[in-house]
Amino acid sequence: MLFRSCVGMVSRYSRALLPTITISSRIATIVLPFALTRGRKIHTMSKDEEWWKKIRKSPPVDELMLESVVEVFTDSTKYSKVKPWQTLNQESYGGSGFAIAGKKILTNAHVVEGMNDHIFVHVKRHGSQVKYKAKVQKIAHECDLAILEIDSDEFWKGMNPLEFGDIPPLNEIVYVVGYPKAGETICVTKGVVTGVKTGNYLRSSTKLLTIHIDATTYGGNSGGPVITGDKVLGVLFQILGDKKSTGVVIPTPIIRHFITGAEESSHNAVFGSLVLSCQSMKNAQIRNHFKMSPETTGILINKINSSSGAHKILRKDDIILAIDGVPVLSEMRRISFNHFISMKKPDENILVKVLRKGKEHEYNISLKPVKPHIQVQQYYNLPSYYIFGGFVFVPLTKSYIDDKYYKITDEQHVIISQVMPDDINKGYSNFKDLQVEKVNGVKVKNLKHLRELIEGCFSKDLRLDLENDKVMVLNYESAKKATFEILERHNIKSAWASE
Protein backbone atom coordinates (compact mmCIF):
# COMPACT_ATOMS: atom_id res chain seq x y z
CA MET A 1 0.00 0.00 0.00
CA LEU A 2 1.49 3.31 -1.10
CA PHE A 3 1.74 6.39 1.10
CA ARG A 4 2.80 9.76 -0.30
CA SER A 5 3.08 13.17 1.25
CA CYS A 6 0.98 15.58 -0.76
CA VAL A 7 3.33 18.55 -1.04
CA GLY A 8 3.25 20.09 -4.50
CA MET A 9 6.38 20.80 -6.52
CA VAL A 10 6.10 24.21 -8.16
CA SER A 11 6.30 23.75 -11.92
CA ARG A 12 5.27 25.59 -15.06
CA TYR A 13 3.24 22.47 -15.92
CA SER A 14 1.25 22.53 -12.67
CA ARG A 15 -1.74 24.42 -14.02
CA ALA A 16 -2.26 21.96 -16.84
CA LEU A 17 -2.63 19.16 -14.32
CA LEU A 18 -5.45 20.81 -12.39
CA PRO A 19 -8.97 19.41 -12.71
CA THR A 20 -11.74 21.54 -14.19
CA ILE A 21 -12.96 24.11 -11.68
CA THR A 22 -15.73 26.65 -11.50
CA ILE A 23 -15.21 29.92 -9.70
CA SER A 24 -17.85 31.71 -7.71
CA SER A 25 -17.16 34.65 -5.42
CA ARG A 26 -13.38 34.00 -5.56
CA ILE A 27 -13.87 30.41 -4.37
CA ALA A 28 -13.09 27.52 -6.67
CA THR A 29 -15.12 24.37 -6.09
CA ILE A 30 -13.97 21.07 -7.55
CA VAL A 31 -16.89 18.77 -8.30
CA LEU A 32 -15.55 15.24 -7.97
CA PRO A 33 -17.10 11.81 -7.27
CA PHE A 34 -16.45 9.95 -4.06
CA ALA A 35 -14.05 7.02 -4.30
CA LEU A 36 -15.54 3.55 -4.09
CA THR A 37 -14.84 1.75 -0.84
CA ARG A 38 -15.12 -1.81 -2.16
CA GLY A 39 -11.97 -3.76 -1.35
CA ARG A 40 -10.73 -1.15 1.09
CA LYS A 41 -9.78 -2.42 4.53
CA ILE A 42 -10.41 0.79 6.43
CA HIS A 43 -14.18 0.85 6.49
CA THR A 44 -17.12 -0.19 4.33
CA MET A 45 -20.13 2.12 4.15
CA SER A 46 -23.61 1.69 2.74
CA LYS A 47 -24.32 4.54 0.31
CA ASP A 48 -28.08 4.43 0.07
CA GLU A 49 -30.22 7.20 -1.43
CA GLU A 50 -30.75 8.97 1.90
CA TRP A 51 -27.00 9.02 2.47
CA TRP A 52 -26.36 10.63 -0.93
CA LYS A 53 -29.09 13.19 -0.26
CA LYS A 54 -27.25 14.13 2.92
CA ILE A 55 -24.04 14.62 0.92
CA ARG A 56 -25.75 16.80 -1.69
CA LYS A 57 -27.57 18.91 0.88
CA SER A 58 -24.50 19.53 3.09
CA PRO A 59 -23.86 23.30 3.40
CA PRO A 60 -20.74 24.85 1.79
CA VAL A 61 -17.76 26.02 3.80
CA ASP A 62 -18.12 29.52 5.26
CA GLU A 63 -16.15 31.94 3.07
CA LEU A 64 -14.83 33.66 6.21
CA MET A 65 -13.07 30.39 7.10
CA LEU A 66 -11.51 30.27 3.65
CA GLU A 67 -10.02 33.72 4.24
CA SER A 68 -7.89 32.11 6.97
CA VAL A 69 -6.35 29.52 4.63
CA VAL A 70 -3.04 30.58 3.06
CA GLU A 71 -0.70 29.33 0.37
CA VAL A 72 2.83 28.44 1.53
CA PHE A 73 5.94 28.72 -0.68
CA THR A 74 9.27 27.14 0.25
CA ASP A 75 12.64 27.57 -1.46
CA SER A 76 15.19 25.06 -0.21
CA THR A 77 18.87 24.47 -0.98
CA LYS A 78 19.44 20.73 -1.15
CA TYR A 79 22.64 19.01 -0.05
CA SER A 80 24.11 15.94 -1.70
CA LYS A 81 23.49 12.77 0.28
CA VAL A 82 26.64 11.19 -1.12
CA LYS A 83 28.84 14.29 -0.74
CA PRO A 84 27.15 16.18 2.14
CA TRP A 85 29.47 19.21 1.90
CA GLN A 86 28.18 19.99 -1.59
CA THR A 87 24.98 21.88 -2.34
CA LEU A 88 22.68 20.92 -5.18
CA ASN A 89 20.18 23.05 -7.08
CA GLN A 90 17.58 25.06 -5.23
CA GLU A 91 14.10 23.52 -5.23
CA SER A 92 10.70 25.16 -4.74
CA TYR A 93 7.67 23.60 -3.09
CA GLY A 94 4.07 24.62 -2.63
CA GLY A 95 1.64 23.79 0.14
CA SER A 96 -1.15 25.16 2.29
CA GLY A 97 -1.60 26.41 5.83
CA PHE A 98 -4.10 28.22 8.02
CA ALA A 99 -4.29 30.76 10.81
CA ILE A 100 -4.43 29.60 14.44
CA ALA A 101 -4.57 31.48 17.74
CA GLY A 102 -1.64 33.72 18.60
CA LYS A 103 -1.17 35.12 15.09
CA LYS A 104 0.50 31.97 13.81
CA ILE A 105 0.15 29.76 10.75
CA LEU A 106 -0.06 25.98 11.06
CA THR A 107 1.19 23.79 8.22
CA ASN A 108 3.02 20.52 7.58
CA ALA A 109 6.68 20.10 8.46
CA HIS A 110 7.38 18.63 5.03
CA VAL A 111 6.00 21.78 3.38
CA VAL A 112 8.68 23.97 4.99
CA GLU A 113 11.40 21.28 5.31
CA GLY A 114 13.40 22.55 8.29
CA MET A 115 14.77 25.30 10.52
CA ASN A 116 18.06 26.43 9.02
CA ASP A 117 19.57 29.26 7.03
CA HIS A 118 19.08 27.44 3.74
CA ILE A 119 15.27 27.37 3.89
CA PHE A 120 13.21 30.39 2.78
CA VAL A 121 9.46 30.42 3.42
CA HIS A 122 6.78 32.84 2.22
CA VAL A 123 2.99 32.84 2.54
CA LYS A 124 0.22 34.43 0.51
CA ARG A 125 -3.34 35.17 1.56
CA HIS A 126 -6.42 34.08 -0.35
CA GLY A 127 -7.17 36.62 -3.09
CA SER A 128 -3.86 38.48 -2.69
CA GLN A 129 -0.73 38.56 -4.84
CA VAL A 130 1.56 39.72 -2.02
CA LYS A 131 3.98 37.18 -0.55
CA TYR A 132 5.01 37.70 3.07
CA LYS A 133 8.22 36.34 4.56
CA ALA A 134 7.60 33.68 7.21
CA LYS A 135 9.80 32.26 9.95
CA VAL A 136 9.59 28.64 11.08
CA GLN A 137 8.96 29.07 14.80
CA LYS A 138 8.51 25.40 15.68
CA ILE A 139 8.74 22.18 13.71
CA ALA A 140 8.35 18.48 14.52
CA HIS A 141 8.80 15.97 11.71
CA GLU A 142 7.70 13.21 14.09
CA CYS A 143 4.12 14.49 13.69
CA ASP A 144 4.72 16.41 10.42
CA LEU A 145 3.63 19.79 11.82
CA ALA A 146 5.17 23.26 11.81
CA ILE A 147 4.23 26.69 13.13
CA LEU A 148 5.07 29.82 11.13
CA GLU A 149 5.36 33.41 12.30
CA ILE A 150 4.72 36.40 10.00
CA ASP A 151 5.88 39.78 11.30
CA SER A 152 3.41 41.97 9.42
CA ASP A 153 0.32 43.76 10.72
CA GLU A 154 -0.94 44.08 7.15
CA PHE A 155 -0.88 40.30 6.69
CA TRP A 156 -2.95 39.65 9.82
CA LYS A 157 -5.49 42.40 9.19
CA GLY A 158 -8.98 40.88 9.07
CA MET A 159 -7.74 37.29 9.40
CA ASN A 160 -9.45 35.18 12.07
CA PRO A 161 -7.86 32.06 13.59
CA LEU A 162 -9.65 28.79 12.88
CA GLU A 163 -10.89 26.75 15.83
CA PHE A 164 -10.19 23.07 16.44
CA GLY A 165 -12.90 20.49 16.92
CA ASP A 166 -12.77 16.89 18.14
CA ILE A 167 -12.29 13.54 16.42
CA PRO A 168 -15.33 13.13 14.15
CA PRO A 169 -17.52 10.03 13.86
CA LEU A 170 -17.44 7.78 10.80
CA ASN A 171 -19.40 9.08 7.79
CA GLU A 172 -19.03 12.69 8.96
CA ILE A 173 -19.00 15.05 5.97
CA VAL A 174 -15.70 16.93 5.66
CA TYR A 175 -14.15 19.54 3.38
CA VAL A 176 -10.51 19.66 2.29
CA VAL A 177 -9.37 23.25 1.73
CA GLY A 178 -6.12 24.32 0.14
CA TYR A 179 -4.09 25.19 -2.93
CA PRO A 180 -3.58 22.00 -4.96
CA LYS A 181 -0.86 21.78 -7.58
CA ALA A 182 0.46 25.20 -6.59
CA GLY A 183 -2.59 26.85 -8.12
CA GLU A 184 -3.44 30.46 -7.36
CA THR A 185 -7.09 29.72 -6.57
CA ILE A 186 -8.22 28.17 -3.31
CA CYS A 187 -10.05 24.89 -3.87
CA VAL A 188 -12.48 22.81 -1.81
CA THR A 189 -13.21 19.09 -2.15
CA LYS A 190 -15.86 17.15 -0.26
CA GLY A 191 -15.61 13.72 1.38
CA VAL A 192 -16.45 11.69 4.46
CA VAL A 193 -14.54 10.20 7.38
CA THR A 194 -13.80 6.54 6.64
CA GLY A 195 -11.57 5.54 9.55
CA VAL A 196 -9.64 6.51 12.68
CA LYS A 197 -6.49 4.50 13.38
CA THR A 198 -2.84 4.70 14.37
CA GLY A 199 -0.54 4.74 11.39
CA ASN A 200 2.96 5.56 10.21
CA TYR A 201 3.75 9.19 9.57
CA LEU A 202 5.69 8.98 6.32
CA ARG A 203 8.23 11.68 7.14
CA SER A 204 9.56 9.98 10.28
CA SER A 205 8.02 6.47 10.42
CA THR A 206 6.50 7.44 13.78
CA LYS A 207 3.21 5.74 14.67
CA LEU A 208 0.56 8.23 15.79
CA LEU A 209 -3.20 8.63 15.49
CA THR A 210 -4.59 9.43 12.02
CA ILE A 211 -7.96 10.06 10.36
CA HIS A 212 -8.74 8.70 6.89
CA ILE A 213 -11.12 10.61 4.64
CA ASP A 214 -12.72 9.77 1.31
CA ALA A 215 -11.99 13.00 -0.56
CA THR A 216 -9.92 13.73 -3.63
CA THR A 217 -6.66 15.48 -2.74
CA TYR A 218 -3.79 16.82 -4.81
CA GLY A 219 -0.23 17.97 -4.38
CA GLY A 220 -0.30 21.32 -2.61
CA ASN A 221 -3.13 20.37 -0.23
CA SER A 222 -0.51 19.44 2.38
CA GLY A 223 -0.84 21.59 5.48
CA GLY A 224 -4.37 22.69 4.66
CA PRO A 225 -7.29 22.29 7.07
CA VAL A 226 -9.90 19.56 6.89
CA ILE A 227 -13.14 21.16 8.06
CA THR A 228 -16.43 19.89 9.37
CA GLY A 229 -19.09 22.44 10.27
CA ASP A 230 -17.26 25.48 11.62
CA LYS A 231 -14.34 23.57 13.15
CA VAL A 232 -11.05 22.13 11.94
CA LEU A 233 -10.86 18.36 12.53
CA GLY A 234 -7.27 18.04 11.33
CA VAL A 235 -4.47 18.83 8.87
CA LEU A 236 -4.10 16.92 5.62
CA PHE A 237 -0.59 15.46 5.24
CA GLN A 238 -0.57 12.28 3.14
CA ILE A 239 -2.32 10.57 0.26
CA LEU A 240 -3.00 6.85 0.40
CA GLY A 241 -2.59 5.04 -2.92
CA ASP A 242 -2.28 6.32 -6.45
CA LYS A 243 -5.89 7.43 -7.05
CA LYS A 244 -5.68 10.49 -4.76
CA SER A 245 -9.01 9.39 -3.30
CA THR A 246 -8.01 8.76 0.32
CA GLY A 247 -6.46 11.53 2.35
CA VAL A 248 -4.68 10.95 5.66
CA VAL A 249 -5.25 13.62 8.29
CA ILE A 250 -3.42 14.63 11.47
CA PRO A 251 -6.21 14.78 14.11
CA THR A 252 -6.70 17.58 16.60
CA PRO A 253 -5.39 15.69 19.69
CA ILE A 254 -2.00 15.39 17.95
CA ILE A 255 -2.17 19.03 16.85
CA ARG A 256 -3.04 20.33 20.31
CA HIS A 257 -0.26 18.25 21.87
CA PHE A 258 2.23 19.65 19.37
CA ILE A 259 1.13 23.26 19.96
CA THR A 260 1.26 22.84 23.74
CA GLY A 261 4.69 21.26 23.51
CA ALA A 262 5.86 24.10 21.26
CA GLU A 263 4.82 26.63 23.89
CA GLU A 264 6.40 24.75 26.79
CA SER A 265 9.67 23.49 25.34
CA SER A 266 12.34 24.49 22.85
CA HIS A 267 12.97 20.84 21.98
CA ASN A 268 11.60 19.42 18.74
CA ALA A 269 10.32 16.16 20.26
CA VAL A 270 6.98 16.57 22.07
CA PHE A 271 5.61 13.01 22.10
CA GLY A 272 6.38 10.34 24.68
CA SER A 273 7.24 6.73 23.97
CA LEU A 274 8.01 3.52 25.85
CA VAL A 275 10.17 2.47 22.88
CA LEU A 276 9.04 -1.15 22.87
CA SER A 277 7.09 -3.53 20.64
CA CYS A 278 4.15 -5.62 21.76
CA GLN A 279 1.29 -7.83 20.58
CA SER A 280 -2.34 -8.42 21.50
CA MET A 281 -3.49 -11.32 23.70
CA LYS A 282 -6.59 -12.54 21.89
CA ASN A 283 -5.79 -16.27 21.66
CA ALA A 284 -7.02 -18.32 24.63
CA GLN A 285 -4.02 -20.64 24.53
CA ILE A 286 -1.44 -17.87 24.85
CA ARG A 287 -3.53 -16.27 27.61
CA ASN A 288 -3.51 -19.54 29.55
CA HIS A 289 0.23 -19.89 29.01
CA PHE A 290 0.87 -16.49 30.62
CA LYS A 291 -1.65 -17.15 33.43
CA MET A 292 -4.13 -14.44 32.43
CA SER A 293 -7.60 -14.72 33.91
CA PRO A 294 -10.57 -14.46 31.48
CA GLU A 295 -11.41 -10.91 32.58
CA THR A 296 -7.80 -9.64 32.41
CA THR A 297 -6.82 -7.45 29.47
CA GLY A 298 -3.36 -6.43 28.37
CA ILE A 299 -0.65 -6.61 25.74
CA LEU A 300 2.47 -8.80 25.62
CA ILE A 301 5.92 -7.17 25.42
CA ASN A 302 7.97 -8.62 22.53
CA LYS A 303 11.05 -6.39 22.64
CA ILE A 304 12.35 -3.46 24.69
CA ASN A 305 14.72 -1.06 22.97
CA SER A 306 17.95 -0.30 24.85
CA SER A 307 17.08 3.43 24.69
CA SER A 308 13.75 2.85 26.46
CA GLY A 309 13.13 4.11 29.98
CA ALA A 310 11.72 0.63 30.61
CA HIS A 311 15.01 -1.06 29.68
CA LYS A 312 16.16 -3.36 32.52
CA ILE A 313 12.93 -2.58 34.41
CA LEU A 314 10.30 -4.28 32.31
CA ARG A 315 11.10 -7.59 30.60
CA LYS A 316 10.27 -9.47 27.45
CA ASP A 317 7.08 -11.53 28.02
CA ASP A 318 5.77 -9.10 30.65
CA ILE A 319 2.10 -8.28 30.05
CA ILE A 320 1.21 -4.60 30.41
CA LEU A 321 -2.09 -4.43 32.28
CA ALA A 322 -2.49 -0.70 32.99
CA ILE A 323 -0.85 2.71 32.53
CA ASP A 324 -1.44 5.24 35.32
CA GLY A 325 -4.36 3.13 36.49
CA VAL A 326 -6.00 3.02 33.04
CA PRO A 327 -6.52 -0.59 31.87
CA VAL A 328 -4.80 -1.55 28.64
CA LEU A 329 -7.23 -3.22 26.25
CA SER A 330 -6.00 -5.70 23.68
CA GLU A 331 -6.96 -6.46 20.08
CA MET A 332 -8.42 -3.52 18.17
CA ARG A 333 -8.33 -1.33 21.25
CA ARG A 334 -4.53 -1.31 21.17
CA ILE A 335 -5.04 2.05 19.45
CA SER A 336 -5.97 3.35 22.90
CA PHE A 337 -2.64 2.18 24.35
CA ASN A 338 -0.49 3.64 21.57
CA HIS A 339 -2.40 6.91 21.53
CA PHE A 340 -2.42 7.18 25.33
CA ILE A 341 1.38 6.85 25.51
CA SER A 342 2.06 9.25 22.64
CA MET A 343 -0.03 11.94 24.33
CA LYS A 344 2.38 11.93 27.26
CA LYS A 345 5.44 14.18 27.21
CA PRO A 346 9.10 13.13 27.05
CA ASP A 347 10.65 12.63 30.51
CA GLU A 348 7.19 12.33 32.05
CA ASN A 349 6.89 9.47 34.57
CA ILE A 350 4.14 6.89 34.24
CA LEU A 351 3.04 4.05 36.51
CA VAL A 352 3.03 0.75 34.62
CA LYS A 353 1.30 -2.35 35.98
CA VAL A 354 2.51 -5.64 34.49
CA LEU A 355 1.77 -9.32 34.89
CA ARG A 356 5.01 -11.32 35.25
CA LYS A 357 4.89 -15.08 35.74
CA GLY A 358 1.36 -14.83 37.07
CA LYS A 359 2.08 -12.04 39.60
CA GLU A 360 1.29 -8.33 39.28
CA HIS A 361 3.99 -5.67 39.66
CA GLU A 362 4.04 -1.86 39.36
CA TYR A 363 6.94 0.27 38.16
CA ASN A 364 7.55 4.01 37.67
CA ILE A 365 9.04 4.55 34.23
CA SER A 366 10.28 7.71 32.51
CA LEU A 367 9.11 8.13 28.93
CA LYS A 368 11.53 8.86 26.13
CA PRO A 369 10.89 11.16 23.16
CA VAL A 370 9.32 9.66 20.07
CA LYS A 371 12.39 9.68 17.86
CA PRO A 372 12.96 7.13 15.12
CA HIS A 373 16.42 5.60 14.80
CA ILE A 374 16.30 6.41 11.10
CA GLN A 375 16.92 10.06 11.89
CA VAL A 376 15.03 13.08 10.71
CA GLN A 377 17.82 15.38 11.91
CA GLN A 378 18.77 16.28 8.33
CA TYR A 379 15.58 18.37 8.16
CA TYR A 380 16.76 20.50 11.09
CA ASN A 381 20.50 20.86 10.42
CA LEU A 382 23.09 20.53 7.71
CA PRO A 383 23.99 16.93 6.82
CA SER A 384 26.49 15.10 9.02
CA TYR A 385 29.56 13.36 7.62
CA TYR A 386 33.08 12.24 8.49
CA ILE A 387 35.96 11.78 6.02
CA PHE A 388 38.98 9.59 6.69
CA GLY A 389 41.32 8.08 4.13
CA GLY A 390 39.02 9.22 1.32
CA PHE A 391 36.04 7.31 2.73
CA VAL A 392 32.95 9.45 3.32
CA PHE A 393 30.96 8.12 6.28
CA VAL A 394 27.35 9.27 6.77
CA PRO A 395 24.54 8.23 9.13
CA LEU A 396 21.73 6.24 7.55
CA THR A 397 19.16 9.03 7.44
CA LYS A 398 15.69 9.00 5.92
CA SER A 399 16.89 11.06 2.96
CA TYR A 400 19.69 8.59 2.21
CA ILE A 401 17.18 5.73 2.29
CA ASP A 402 14.92 7.60 -0.14
CA ASP A 403 17.80 8.01 -2.57
CA LYS A 404 19.41 4.58 -2.25
CA TYR A 405 16.49 2.28 -1.32
CA TYR A 406 18.60 0.98 1.57
CA LYS A 407 17.12 -1.45 4.05
CA ILE A 408 15.50 0.07 7.14
CA THR A 409 16.30 -1.52 10.50
CA ASP A 410 15.81 -0.74 14.18
CA GLU A 411 19.33 0.71 14.63
CA GLN A 412 21.12 3.81 13.39
CA HIS A 413 23.80 2.68 10.95
CA VAL A 414 26.82 4.39 9.46
CA ILE A 415 27.30 3.99 5.72
CA ILE A 416 30.22 4.61 3.35
CA SER A 417 28.50 6.95 0.91
CA GLN A 418 31.52 7.74 -1.26
CA VAL A 419 35.11 6.55 -1.83
CA MET A 420 37.28 9.47 -3.02
CA PRO A 421 40.06 7.91 -5.14
CA ASP A 422 43.55 7.91 -3.64
CA ASP A 423 46.46 5.50 -3.35
CA ILE A 424 45.51 4.92 0.29
CA ASN A 425 42.14 3.37 -0.61
CA LYS A 426 43.16 1.55 -3.79
CA GLY A 427 41.18 -1.69 -4.14
CA TYR A 428 38.35 -0.51 -1.85
CA SER A 429 36.28 1.43 -4.41
CA ASN A 430 33.53 -1.22 -4.41
CA PHE A 431 32.88 -0.71 -0.68
CA LYS A 432 30.56 2.22 -1.40
CA ASP A 433 27.11 2.01 0.26
CA LEU A 434 28.23 -0.66 2.75
CA GLN A 435 27.50 -0.38 6.47
CA VAL A 436 30.41 -0.05 8.91
CA GLU A 437 29.78 -2.60 11.66
CA LYS A 438 32.99 -2.49 13.71
CA VAL A 439 36.16 -0.43 14.12
CA ASN A 440 39.08 -2.41 15.53
CA GLY A 441 36.62 -4.95 16.92
CA VAL A 442 34.29 -2.41 18.59
CA LYS A 443 30.68 -2.21 17.35
CA VAL A 444 29.84 1.20 15.87
CA LYS A 445 26.93 2.97 17.60
CA ASN A 446 26.63 6.08 15.43
CA LEU A 447 28.67 8.51 13.33
CA LYS A 448 30.13 10.34 16.31
CA HIS A 449 31.16 7.04 17.88
CA LEU A 450 32.83 5.94 14.62
CA ARG A 451 34.86 9.15 14.54
CA GLU A 452 35.95 8.66 18.16
CA LEU A 453 37.00 5.08 17.45
CA ILE A 454 39.02 6.05 14.37
CA GLU A 455 40.72 9.08 15.89
CA GLY A 456 41.42 7.14 19.08
CA CYS A 457 43.26 4.39 17.23
CA PHE A 458 46.67 3.56 18.81
CA SER A 459 47.57 0.58 16.66
CA LYS A 460 49.54 0.56 13.41
CA ASP A 461 46.61 -0.78 11.41
CA LEU A 462 43.03 0.46 11.41
CA ARG A 463 40.56 -2.36 10.71
CA LEU A 464 36.95 -1.76 9.69
CA ASP A 465 34.53 -4.65 9.48
CA LEU A 466 31.75 -3.98 6.98
CA GLU A 467 28.51 -5.69 6.11
CA ASN A 468 28.59 -8.83 3.96
CA ASP A 469 31.72 -9.84 5.95
CA LYS A 470 33.91 -7.38 4.02
CA VAL A 471 37.10 -6.21 5.75
CA MET A 472 39.07 -3.01 5.21
CA VAL A 473 42.55 -2.37 6.68
CA LEU A 474 44.39 0.95 6.48
CA ASN A 475 47.77 2.02 7.79
CA TYR A 476 46.52 4.53 10.34
CA GLU A 477 49.26 7.17 10.07
CA SER A 478 49.36 6.98 6.27
CA ALA A 479 45.56 7.28 6.05
CA LYS A 480 45.61 10.22 8.45
CA LYS A 481 48.17 12.05 6.26
CA ALA A 482 46.26 11.18 3.08
CA THR A 483 43.05 12.60 4.55
CA PHE A 484 44.49 16.14 4.69
CA GLU A 485 45.74 15.85 1.10
CA ILE A 486 42.32 14.59 -0.11
CA LEU A 487 40.49 17.43 1.63
CA GLU A 488 42.81 20.01 0.06
CA ARG A 489 42.51 18.39 -3.38
CA HIS A 490 38.70 18.54 -3.29
CA ASN A 491 38.53 21.94 -1.56
CA ILE A 492 36.65 20.52 1.43
CA LYS A 493 37.01 22.78 4.47
CA SER A 494 36.47 20.17 7.15
CA ALA A 495 36.64 16.40 7.51
CA TRP A 496 33.81 16.48 10.00
CA ALA A 497 30.33 18.00 10.15
CA SER A 498 28.50 17.10 13.33
CA GLU A 499 24.80 16.66 13.96
C-alpha positions, 0 to 999 in steps of 0.5 A, spaced: 500 500 500 502 506 497 503 512 502 505 519 499 506 526 502 501 531 498 506 537 497 506 540 491 512 541 486 512 548 483 512 547 476 510 551 469 506 544 468 502 545 474 496 548 471 495 543 466 494 538 471 489 541 475 482 538 474 476 543 471 474 548 476 468 553 476 469 559 480 464 563 484 465 569 489 473 568 488 472 560 491 473 555 486 469 548 487 472 542 484 466 537 483 468 530 484 465 523 485 467 519 491 471 514 491 468 507 491 470 503 498 469 496 495 476 492 497 478 497 502 480 495 509 479 501 512 471 501 512 465 499 508 459 504 508 452 503 505 451 509 500 443 508 500 439 514 497 438 517 503 445 518 504 447 521 498 441 526 499 445 528 505 451 529 501 448 533 496 444 537 501 451 539 506 452 546 506 458 549 503 464 552 507 463 559 510 467 563 506 470 567 512 473 560 514 476 560 507 479 567 508 484 564 513 487 559 509 493 561 506 498 558 500 505 556 503 511 557 498 518 554 500 525 555 497 530 550 499 537 548 498 538 541 497 545 538 499 548 531 496 546 525 500 553 522 497 557 528 498 554 532 504 558 538 503 556 539 496 549 543 495 545 541 489 540 546 485 535 550 489 528 547 489 521 550 490 515 547 493 508 549 494 503 547 500 497 550 504 496 552 511 491 556 516 491 561 521 491 559 528 490 562 535 496 567 537 497 570 530 501 563 527 500 559 521 499 551 522 502 547 516 506 541 515 513 540 516 514 537 510 511 543 506 517 547 509 522 542 510 526 545 516 529 550 521 536 552 518 539 558 514 538 554 507 530 554 507 526 560 505 518 560 506 513 565 504 505 565 505 500 568 501 493 570 503 487 568 499 485 573 493 492 576 494 498 577 490 503 579 495 507 574 498 510 575 506 516 572 509 515 567 514 519 564 519 519 557 522 517 558 529 517 550 531 517 544 527 516 536 529 517 531 523 515 526 528 508 528 527 509 532 520 507 539 523 510 546 523 508 553 526 510 559 522 510 566 524 509 572 520 511 579 522 506 583 518 500 587 521 498 588 514 498 580 513 494 579 519 489 584 518 482 581 518 484 574 518 481 570 524 484 564 527 480 557 525 478 553 531 479 546 532 474 540 533 474 533 536 475 527 532 469 526 528 464 520 527 465 515 521 461 518 515 461 525 517 462 530 511 468 533 511 471 539 506 478 539 504 481 546 503 487 548 500 491 550 494 492 544 490 498 543 484 500 550 486 494 553 483 493 560 485 485 559 486 483 556 493 479 549 492 475 545 496 473 538 495 468 534 499 468 527 502 467 523 508 470 520 514 472 513 513 476 511 519 480 513 525 487 509 526 494 509 528 498 509 522 505 511 520 507 518 519 511 517 512 516 523 514 519 519 520 516 512 520 513 514 527 506 511 529 501 516 531 493 517 530 490 518 524 484 520 520 482 517 513 477 521 509 474 519 502 476 525 498 480 527 492 486 530 494 492 533 490 499 535 491 499 542 494 493 540 499 498 538 504 498 543 510 491 545 509 485 544 514 480 539 513 473 542 516 467 539 518 461 544 520 465 550 523 471 547 526 477 544 523 478 536 525 485 536 522 491 537 517 491 533 511 498 530 510 498 524 506 495 521 500 494 513 500 494 510 494 495 512 487 488 514 485 488 520 490 481 518 493 483 517 500 487 523 504 490 521 511 489 527 516 493 529 522 487 529 528 486 535 533 489 531 539 495 530 535 495 538 533 493 540 540 499 536 543 504 539 538 502 546 539 502 545 547 509 542 547 511 548 542 509 553 547 512 549 553 519 546 550 524 548 545 525 541 543 523 538 537 520 532 540 513 533 544 511 526 544 512 520 549 514 513 547 516 507 551 520 504 545 518 497 545 514 492 541 508 488 543 502 484 541 495 483 542 493 477 547 486 474 543 488 467 543 485 463 549 491 458 549 497 464 549 492 467 555 492 460 559 500 460 558 501 467 561 496 465 566 491 471 564 484 470 567 478 471 562 477 478 565 484 480 564 486 485 558 493 487 556 498 486 551 504 482 551 511 485 550 515 482 545 522 487 545 524 493 549 529 497 545 535 499 549 534 506 549 527 505 552 526 508 559 523 501 561 530 497 559 532 493 565 525 494 568 520 491 564 522 484 561 520 481 554 514 476 556 511 481 561 504 483 560 502 490 560 495 491 564 495 498 565 498 505 565 497 510 570 491 506 572 487 506 566 486 498 563 490 496 557 485 493 552 488 488 547 486 487 540 483 492 536 483 497 542 490 497 542 489 504 538 488 506 545 494 504 548 499 507 543 495 513 543 495 514 550 502 513 551 504 518 545 499 523 548 504 523 554 510 528 554 518 526 554 521 525 561 514 524 564 513 518 569 508 513 568 506 508 573 506 501 569 502 495 571 505 488 568 503 481 569 510 477 570 509 469 571 502 470 574 504 475 579 502 483 578 507 488 579 508 496 578 513 500 576 515 508 575 518 509 568 520 515 565 518 516 557 523 517 552 521 522 546 518 519 540 524 519 535 525 514 530 532 511 529 532 512 522 533 520 523 530 526 521 535 530 523 537 532 516 531 536 516 533 540 522 540 541 520 546 541 515 547 533 513 552 530 518 559 526 515 566 524 516 571 523 512 577 519 513 582 516 508 578 518 502 572 514 505 565 518 506 561 516 512 554 518 513 549 516 518 543 512 515 538 518 514 531 517 511 533 522 505 539 517 504 534 511 504 529 515 499 535 516 494 538 509 495 532 504 497 537 501 503 534 497 508 531 500 514 532 496 521 531 498 528 538 501 529 542 507 526 547 505 521 553 508 518 554 507 511 560 509 506 557 513 501 563 515 497 570 513 496 574 518 493 580 515 489 587 515 492 592 510 493 591 509 500 584 506 498 586 503 492 582 496 491 576 498 496 572 502 491 567 497 491 565 498 498 561 504 497 554 504 500 556 498 505 555 499 512 560 499 517 559 494 523 565 495 527 572 499 528 578 495 531 573 490 533 568 495 537 561 495 534 559 502 531 553 505 535 553 512 530 557 517 526 560 520 532 562 514 535 565 511 529 569 518 529 571 517 536 574 510 534 578 512 528 581 518 531 582 514 538 586 508 534 593 507 537 595 501 533 599 501 526 593 498 522 586 500 522 581 495 521 573 496 519 569 490 518 563 492 513 557 488 512 557 482 507 563 480 511 567 485 508 574 487 511 578 493 510 585 495 513 588 501 512 595 504 515 593 509 520 598 514 520 598 513 512 591 514 512 591 520 516 596 524 512 592 522 506 586 525 509 588 532 509 591 531 502 584 529 499 580 534 503 585 540 500 585 536 493 577 537 493 577 543 496 573 541 502 574 545 508 572 540 514 573 532 515 567 532 519 560 535 520 557 534 526 549 533 527 
